[in-house]
Structure formats: structure tokens, C-alpha cells
Amino acid sequence: MTVNEPSTSERADLLATLTKHRHFLRLTIRDLTDEQAGLRTTASELCLGGLIKHVTEAERSWVDFILAGPSAKGDFSAMTEADLAEWADQFRMLPGETLAGVLADYAEVARRTDELITTLPDLDAAQPLPEAPWYEPGAKWSARRVFMHLIAETAQHAGHADIIRESLDGAKSMG
């Protein structure tokens, strides 16, 4: 193993942790209908199906960022009203969308991410972040940092989903 080559156990740890948090996120939608997955149960605009869609799109775009660089994330300053509306749509179930379809898309994105974690030659490979108000100017993120961000994002949204589900019908992921 060279200095920049991550250990197999590091990759296994990244996979195991991301898998665990994906499990908790998916657990929140067990036994739901498409209609229930689209219901808002809190003051938030979020619904369970929308959270799965958002996490899916976030994971997809971050993997694209690892592979293609900042252009994969888009140019924040060039976003149009249509782009903003499309972004907002990822937080809700749209007519014709099904929970099964949303979950199938999430599974495909997860498979692609897992494959990249295991096959990417160098987890230290870094890309500059695109310019946006929420990124530090001039910052670069390594693939490792992106994967850790995906873990944090998935865990955070699993917690949001647990609250939404409990508000819907009293079911909890844990406890």
C-alpha cells in the first residue's frame, strides 16, 4: 500500500457507515402507501418520499462531482426560476411518482456510490468546490470528504424522516 492508497478497512468503514444510515432512512418509509409518502406532517415542506428523492439526488450529484469536478454541481449564480422549481420538486412526491420508483432510483444511485467507494483509485483525489454562498471560497474536497459528507447528509435526513414518520402515524425507526 502506498501513502495515498486507503486501506481496505477504511473503504469498508465508509461503506458500512453509509449502508447503516441508508437503512435507517429506508426504515422510515416501511409499509407506507404512495399517498402517505407524499404527506407533509410537520410545519416543514418535507415529506418522506421527498426526503428519499433529495438524498438520492444529493448522492448522485456528489458522485458526479468526484468523477467530473465542479461542473457536475452546476453554477449557482446561473440558476433560473425553472432550476429553482426543479430543485424544490425533489423535496415532494410529484404526480405519477411512486414510492417504489423513488426507492428503485435510490437503490441504483447507492449501488453506483458503493462501487465508486470500492474502486476509486485514490480517496485523496480532490476537486475544487463550485462557487456558491454555502462553500468556502477556493476550497477543495477530496473524494473521502465527499463520502463523509454523504454519510452526514444521509444520517441527518434519516433523523428528519423519523420525525416526519412519527408525526404521520406514530411509527419510529428506533425506540
C-alpha positions in Angstrom: 0.0 0.0 0.0 1.3 3.4 -1.0 1.0 6.5 1.2 -2.1 7.8 -0.7 -3.7 4.4 -1.1 -6.5 4.0 1.5 -6.7 0.8 3.4 -9.4 -1.8 2.6 -10.7 -1.3 6.2 -11.2 2.5 5.5 -13.3 1.7 2.5 -15.2 -1.0 4.4 -15.8 1.6 7.2 -17.2 4.1 4.7 -19.4 1.5 3.1 -20.7 0.1 6.4 -21.5 3.5 7.8 -23.3 4.8 4.7 -25.2 1.5 4.5 -26.3 1.8 8.1 -27.7 5.3 7.6 -29.4 4.4 4.4 -31.0 1.5 6.2 -32.4 3.9 8.9 -33.7 6.3 6.2 -35.4 3.5 4.3 -36.8 2.1 7.6 -38.9 5.3 8.0 -40.9 4.5 4.9 -41.7 0.9 5.6 -45.3 -0.1 5.0 -46.3 3.3 3.6 -48.6 4.0 0.6 -47.6 6.4 -2.1 -50.1 8.9 -0.7 -48.6 8.6 2.8 -45.1 9.1 1.4 -46.2 12.4 -0.1 -47.9 13.8 3.0 -46.4 16.8 4.9 -46.9 16.1 8.6 -44.9 18.9 10.1 -44.6 22.7 9.6 -41.8 21.8 7.1 -42.3 21.4 3.4 -40.7 17.9 3.6 -42.4 14.6 3.1 -40.9 11.1 3.4 -40.8 10.4 -0.3 -39.3 13.9 -1.0 -36.6 13.2 1.5 -35.7 10.0 -0.2 -35.7 11.9 -3.6 -33.5 14.6 -2.1 -30.9 12.2 -0.6 -30.9 10.3 -3.9 -30.2 13.5 -5.9 -27.6 14.8 -3.4 -25.7 11.4 -3.6 -25.9 11.3 -7.4 -24.6 14.9 -7.8 -21.8 14.4 -5.3 -20.6 11.2 -7.0 -20.8 13.1 -10.3 -18.6 15.8 -8.6 -16.0 13.2 -7.6 -15.9 12.0 -11.2 -16.3 15.2 -13.2 -15.5 18.1 -10.9 -17.4 21.2 -10.0 -19.3 21.4 -13.3 -21.3 18.4 -12.1 -22.8 20.5 -9.3 -23.9 23.3 -11.6 -23.4 27.1 -11.4 -25.4 28.5 -8.5 -25.2 32.1 -10.0 -26.7 30.9 -13.2 -29.8 29.2 -11.7 -33.1 30.2 -13.2 -36.5 30.2 -11.7 -37.1 26.9 -13.5 -33.9 25.5 -12.0 -35.1 26.5 -8.5 -38.5 25.0 -9.1 -36.9 21.7 -10.3 -34.7 21.8 -7.1 -37.8 22.3 -4.9 -39.6 19.4 -6.6 -37.0 16.9 -5.2 -38.5 17.5 -1.8 -42.0 16.3 -2.6 -43.7 13.5 -4.4 -45.0 14.6 -7.8 -48.0 13.3 -9.6 -47.2 9.9 -11.2 -44.3 9.2 -8.8 -44.4 6.1 -6.7 -42.6 5.2 -3.6 -41.4 2.0 -5.3 -39.9 4.1 -8.2 -38.3 6.6 -5.8 -36.7 3.7 -3.9 -35.5 2.0 -7.1 -33.8 5.2 -8.1 -32.2 5.4 -4.7 -31.0 1.8 -4.8 -29.4 2.4 -8.2 -27.6 5.6 -7.0 -26.5 3.7 -3.9 -25.1 0.9 -6.0 -23.1 3.4 -8.1 -21.8 5.1 -5.0 -20.8 1.9 -3.3 -19.0 0.8 -6.4 -17.0 4.0 -6.5 -16.1 3.8 -2.9 -14.5 0.3 -3.5 -12.9 1.1 -6.9 -11.8 4.7 -6.9 -8.0 4.6 -7.1 -7.4 7.5 -4.7 -9.7 8.7 -2.0 -7.4 11.8 -1.6 -8.2 12.9 -5.2 -9.7 16.4 -4.8 -11.8 18.7 -6.8 -12.5 22.4 -6.3 -15.9 23.1 -5.0 -18.1 25.2 -7.2 -18.7 28.8 -6.3 -21.8 29.1 -4.0 -22.6 31.0 -0.8 -22.5 27.8 1.2 -19.0 26.7 0.2 -15.7 28.2 1.4 -14.2 30.2 -1.5 -11.4 28.3 -3.1 -12.0 25.1 -1.1 -11.3 21.6 -2.5 -12.9 18.4 -1.3 -11.3 15.0 -1.6 -13.4 12.0 -2.5 -13.0 10.9 1.1 -14.5 14.2 2.3 -17.4 13.8 -0.1 -18.1 10.3 1.1 -18.1 11.5 4.7 -20.4 14.4 3.7 -22.8 11.8 2.1 -22.8 9.9 5.4 -23.6 13.0 7.4 -26.3 14.1 5.0 -27.9 10.7 5.0 -27.8 10.5 8.8 -29.3 14.0 9.2 -32.1 13.3 6.8 -32.8 9.9 8.4 -33.4 11.8 11.6 -35.7 14.3 9.8 -37.6 11.3 8.2 -38.0 9.7 11.7 -39.7 12.8 12.9 -42.0 13.1 9.9 -42.9 9.4 10.2 -43.7 9.7 13.9 -45.9 12.7 13.1 -47.7 10.7 10.4 -48.7 7.5 12.3 -46.6 7.2 15.5 -44.1 4.7 14.0 -40.5 5.2 14.9 -37.3 3.8 13.4 -35.8 3.2 16.9 -37.2 3.1 20.4 
